[in-house]
Amino acid sequence: MLHRGFIFSVLMGVFFLTCSQTTQEFEEEVMIPTEEQPLSATFYRDEMRAFVIEISRYAKEKNPEFNIIPQNGVELVTLDGTVDGELAIDYLNAIDGHGQESLWYGDPRDNSATGNSRTRYLLNYLEKSKAEGNAILVTDYCRTNNKINTSISNAQERGFIHFVATERELDVIPTRAYPLPNENTNNIGLLSDAQNHLFFLNYAAFSSKSAWLAALQATNYDVFILDAFFATEQQLTAEDIVALKTKANGGTRKVIAYMSIGEAEDYRYYWDSNWDFEPPVWLADENPNWPGNFKVKYWEQDWQNTIIYNPDSYLNLILSSQFDGVYLDIVDAFEYFED
């Protein structure tokens, strides 16, 4: 299904020349293996790290204040993926924060405590990123009062930006489940200024975009992480996003767009129905836990064009809508290919 693209009639020639140069430079930096040249032990992690760095480079050239926040995949903060490995400084400098799900609650089940060893493992990496100046955004999945309170307290103790999702579908603004932690009237100039966030992707409960906007505007969250489309083909406009940047109490907030880079989603504007029968070389298996989501060989140029370089790429749509940044999901796709 085709989506209306951006029309750069005057600058088209310059754009494609620039894209061509950027793509060539990127391919020179990252060696794609052949039959004669087998995969390195860290190939899949190196490729994801390079992909995120390139997203950051491209976006920040257009908007230097644009925030890049990868979710999960924290092993990328070191070059060899081990907690004691050398820091991946280029990667850490390219991002502005880390999103982490189920740090204290939600792994392996919602409303259950994440194992202590898993929490300690994640914290070791997250603290390294925080020490390099990156904000840490945590989303825990729980719904009972004592667990919600513990989760919030743990995050506050470490200076993390926190959200408790009472539903895994991320379809609820949990204003009735618990008071907004660290509610404030501050203007959020930098991501690191934030003290709480809302991660909200499923808008099915709202009958119209105007009702959805009104519900969000009535809150005082410092950061929104939102899908860039209200419905399958209804992209949020720059006017929508600007309206969301003021909290109900008058302070300003950051509005961040969700974008999956490790999976393709068959309900997105870029999906071609022919792929159901003749999938492109970069399209891999469907995620059994999320029907309609397909793993991608994220190092392939055609997928990276879809995300970054095409005139109507996902990143260009987000940039045009005046979001303050992008929240990159399925960054941990390297685990799928390593397995």
Secondary structure, 3 states (H helix, E strand, C coil): CCCCCCCCCCCHHHHHHHHHHHHHHHHHHCCCCCCCCCCCCCHHHHHHHHHHHHHHHHHHHHCCCCEEEEECCHHHHECCCCCCCCECHHHHHHCCEEEEECCCECCCCCCCECCHHHHHHHHHHHHHHHHCCCEEEEEEECCCHHHHHHHHHHHHHHCCEEEEECCCCCCCCCCCCCCCCCCCCCCCCCHHHCCEEEEECCCCCCCCHHHHHHHHHCCCCCEEEEECEEECCEECCHHHHHHHCECCCCCECEEEEEEECCEEECCCCCCCHHHHCCCCCCEEEECCCCCCEEEECCCCHHHHHHHHHCCCCHHHHHHHCCCCEEEEECHHHHHHHHC
